């Protein structure tokens, strides 16, 4: 019966239990590099050729027109529009609060240091289409870009067989402040944004999820041509539960994560064997009502329920696993949350499902996977900002600090550095 339950594993076994489903992108590099090179050299013509080859669609005009956006707005319900607008407002509130104020500090008399935040001028957003058009990701990426003040926000998304982008993606892009939208997906979209073509502007940083080909393309272009948001892997959730947790809530969270894709992973960590047993039964009961059941079952094969001895083991396991999403359904969830040091986004209490963060609570759902939460943050306002430092030193300031600089430069055997200070002091 899936998922498999592991009871009281030894710490020597934890590393194996913390392993993720692997997407091996290096085997794709030759194919991906060929497409990247062709688009770099041929521009729009190569985009159209690969769109026909990969997406089975002929695209005459790559950029979405205002008329196309207006027509798309008429194709989605008022109910969905209202939902998107509510999510938009919450995401705006949370990210607006992250605005960085310029700081000025006098580190010692006569020495003033300043830091200023400036937007990344040109950013590209990749939004997958297909069976799950991620219009929510448009909000998560475009809203902080707009708040940061990025001057050029462009979006690429694969068209359907009729050459159209999903109307909800276009509506979300419109209200979130995207400047230009292009009908291209996959490797060709990443290449177009990295190198620029006749139609698609070159950007300085690319954001957004995608399949293994998109992931490989982002890795390759980030080596020397453009920055990317973060390394990417399959999505994941860990749930911490005690004996008083509600099994049907846990099962629902398990299945909502599994729905992301066949390589997604759900993990339950608990000290209660009874909860573990009840969750397994509830997962199988709810599974009957899931339309994407076959895909979810593949994900459940990679998912795990782990029973450990005590709360300290839960904390240690979690901080080493560093989950993308962490849900804490325990009586003392606040106490446990204070001990969490590695996680992408944390969901506290029984009435905080991960899907709230995925869509509309206000936090960003573009998060580090595969244990990268140990060293990466999720996307936030700072992801779209550069910070520049300034300093001004008066004659008095250089006199106060000069000997320190000279001593350090001399001991690093960088005499020209020392001289840049000495020559100023000698002149005055």
N, C-alpha and C positions, 0 to 999 in steps of 0.2 A: 504494500500500500504506500502510495506517495503522498506527501514527502516522507523521507526516511527519518526516524527518530533515533538520536544518539543519547545514551544515558551515561552521565557521569564520566565523560572522557578524561583521560589523563592530560596534563598540560603538554606533554610531548606529542599528543595527537591534535592539538589545537590548530597548528599550522595547516594541516591537511583539511580540517573542517572550515578554515577561513579562506580556502582557495575559491576563486571565482571561475565561472565559465570563460574560456579564453577565445578571443577573436584574433586569429593570427593574420595580421595585415601585411607582414613583410612578404608573404608569398604573392601578394597582389601588386607589389611595387613596380614590376616591369610593365604590366598592363597599364597601371595608373600613370606611370611616368610617360608612356607613349601618348596617352590622351593629353596630359599636361603639356607636353612639348608641342603637339599639333595645335592646340588652342593658343599657346604662346606665339607660335609662328604664323598661324593662319587666321586667328581671331574669330569673327562671327561665322565665317564659312565652316570652320571646324565644329563650332557649337551646333550649328544646324545639322551637320552630317552625323554627329554622335547622338543628337536628340532623335534623329530618325532611326539610328541603329539600336540605341538602348531603350528609348521610350516609345518607339513606333509612332512618332508624330512629326509632321512637317511644320516647322515654325517659320513664318515669313517675317513677322516683326517681333523682335525679342522683348521689347519693352511694353508693359501693360499701359494702355491708354486710359485717360480719364473717363472716356465713354465706357470702356470695359469695366472699370471700377464701379461706376454708377449703376450699370446693369446688374453687376454682381450683388450690390446692396439690396436690390429688389428681390433677390432669390433666397434671402435668408429671413427667417421669421422674426417678428418683433420680440418674441420671447428670447431668442438667441442674441439679438442685438442688445437687449437690456442686460442679459447675463454678461456679455463681453464688456459692456460699459461699466457695470458694477465692479468686475474684476480689474478693469483698467484704472478705476478710481482708487481702489485699494492698493494696487501696485504702485501707482503714482505717489500716494501718501507715504508709503514705506520707504521708497527710494528717494523721494524729495528730502526726507529727514536725514539722509546720509550725506548731504552736501557738505563739502569741505570748506572751512573758512581759512583764508590766508593767515599764516602766522608769521610774526616778526619777533625775534629774540635777540637781545644784546647779551652775547655769551661772555664778554668781559668789556671793560671800558674801551670804547672806540671801535668795537667790532660788532657789527649788526648782521645777522643772518635771517633770511626770509625764505619761505616756501610758498609757491603759488601753484594752484591747480588749473590745468588747461585741458580742454577736451581733445580726444583723438579726432582729428578732423574728418577722416574718411573711414567708415566702418561698413562691413558687409555682413548681412544676416542670412544664414542658410536655414530654410524651413522645409522639412520633408513634407511630401504630399502622400500619394498612394492611399492605402486602406485607412490610414489614420492621419488626416490632415491636421497638423499641429498648430492651429491658429492661436492656442494659448502661448506657444513659444514666441510668436510674433510680439505679444504683449511683454513677455519677460525680457526680451532683448531690445525692442525698439523704445520702450518707455524709458529705461535708464539712459539709453543713448540720447534720447531727446532731452531729458533733464540735464544731462552732462553738457549739452550744447554742441554735439557733433554736427558739423556743417553738412556732411553728406552721409545719409543713412540709406543704403541700398539693400534690397532684398531679392534673393533668388529662390525660386521654388519650382519643382517640376510640374509641367502641365499634364492634363489628362489626354486621352486619345483625340479629343476634339480641340486640343491646343489651348485649353482654359485652365487657369489656376482656381482652386476651390474658392467659392465666394466668401466663405467665412475668413479665410486667410487675407483676402483683399480688404474686407471690412475692418478686420483687426489692424491691418497695416495703415489704413486710412486714419483711424482714430488714434493710433499710437505714434504717428508722426514720421512714418517712412517717407522718404523723398522720391525714390524710384523703385519700381518692381520689374523683375525680369523673369521670363518664362524659360527657365533652364534649371536642370537638377543634376544631381550626381557629381561625378568628377569634373564634368565640363563647367558646372556652376562655380566650384572652388577655383578652378583654373582661371575662369573669367575674372573673378574678383581679385585673384592674386596678381594677375599680369595686366589686366585691362584689355578690352577689345574695342572695336569701332563703336559698339553700343554700350557695353558694360564698363563703368569706370573702375580703375584700379583702386583698391582700398589699402589701408594700413594694418587692419586687424579684422579677422574673420571669426564670427561666432556661430554657434548652432550645432545641433546633433545631426546624425545621419547614419547610414549603413556602413558596412566595413569598407566599401570603396570610398565613401566620403571621408571616413576616418583616415584611411591611408593617404588620400589626397591632401588632407589638412596637415598630416605629419610631414609629407614631402615638401609642400610649399613653405612650411614654417622653418625649414632648414636655412633659408637665406632670403626669401622673397617677401614674407608677410608674417605678422604675429597671429596666433590663434588663442582662443579663450582658455583652453586647458586640454590635457590628454583625456581621451574618452574611452569608455568601455561599456559593457552592458549595465543597464540600470539595476538597482538593488535596494532592498529594505531590510532592516533588522527590527524586530519587535521584542521588547523586554516585557515580560508579564509575570505577575505573581499569582497566588492561589485565588485571589478575588477578582481577577480580570474576567472579562466577558468573552467566552470562546467565539461567539458569532461575530463580534467586532474584529477579533484577531484574524479569523478566517477571511473575512471580507477584505481586510488590509493585505493579507497574503495574496489573495486572488487579484486584487486591483494592481498589485505590483507585477504579478505573473503575466498580466494582460499586455504589458509593455512589449514583450517579445519573447521568442523561444529561448534566448540566452539570458533573460532576466533571472534574478535570484531573490528569494525570500528566505529569511532566517528568523526563527523564533528561539529566544533564549529565556529559559524559565527555571525556577527551582521546584516546580510542581509537576510531578508525573501525571496527576489527574488532569491538570490544564492541558498538558501535551496530548493526552489521549482524546480529550473532548474537542480540541482544535482540529485534530486529524479527521474526526467524524464530521465536524461542521464544514470543513473544507470540501469533503466529498458530497455533502448534502447541497451546499451552495453551487458546486461545480456544475450541477445539472441545469442551472438556470443561466449559465454564461454562454452567450452566442459564440465567442471565440474559444470554445472549449479545447479544441485540438491544440491550438497554440499554447494555451494556458497549461495544459498537461505536460507539454515539452518543458516548459519553464519549471514546473513542479518537480520534474525529475532531477533538477539541479538545486532544488531548495531543501532546507534542512530544519528539523526541530531538535534542539539541543537542551537536555536537562543537566544542570550543573548543581553543585553542592550548596552554594551560598551566594549572597549578593556581591561579595568581593570578587568572586570568579566571574560574575556577570560583567562587572565594571572592567576588569582586566581583559576579558575576551573582547568586549566591545571596543575599547580603546585601541586594541591591536588590529581588530577587523576594520575599524574606521569606515563605517557604512555611509553610503550616500544619503539615505534617509534613515532616521532612527525614531521609532515610535515607542514611548514608554507608557505602558498601561499597568501601573502599580499604584498601591495606596500612597507610597512615598515618592511619587515621581519627581517632585521638586528636589528632594534630597539627592536622588540618583542623578538628576540632570546636572547638578553642581559638580559631579565627579567625572562628567564626560569631557574629554579633551580632544577627541578625534571623531568628527562626524560632519557631514555636509549640512544637514538641516534636521532639527530635532522637533518632534511632535509630542506634546505633553498632555497626558490624561486620556480617558476613554472616549472623549467626544472630539478628538483632534485627529481625523484621518489624514493620511498622507495626501489624498486627493485634494484636500483644502489648499495645501501648499502648491500642488500641481497647477491649480487653476486660479484661485481667487482671494486667498486670505491676505496677500500682499507681499509675502516673501518670494524670492526668486526660485524657480524650479530647475535652473541650469546649474548643476552641482557636480562636484568631483566624485568619480566612481573608482572602483578597483583599488581602494585603499589610499587614493590620492588626497583624501581629506586630511591626511597627516601633514601635508605641505601646501595644499591649494585651498583657497576659498571658493565658494560658489560665485556665480556672476552677481555683481553688485555695482553700485554707481562708480566705484573706483576702477572697475574693469574697463570703463570707457574714458578714463582720465589719465593724464600724465602729470607728474609733479616736478616742477623746476625749482631749483634753489638759487638764491641770489645772496651775495655778500658784499658788504661795503666796509672798508677799513680806513680809519682816519690815520693821520700821521702819529697821533698818540697811541692808537690801537696797534699799529705795526711796531712801535717802540716797545709796547707791553708784551707782545707775542713773538717778536722777532727772534730772540735768543732761543726760544723753544723750537721754532721752525728750523733755525740754523743747526741746532744740535741734532735734531732728528734727521735732517738731510745729510749732514756730515757722516752720521753713523750708518746711513744706508748707502754711502759712497756716491751720492748724487750731488756733486759739487756745484753744478749749474743751478740746481734748485736753491742751494744755500746762497749763491751769489745774487739771485733775484731779490732776496731780502737784504743782503749786506749792502748792495749797491744803492738801495734806496735810503738806508740808514746813514750811509757815508755822505750822501748828497744833502742831508738836511739836519 
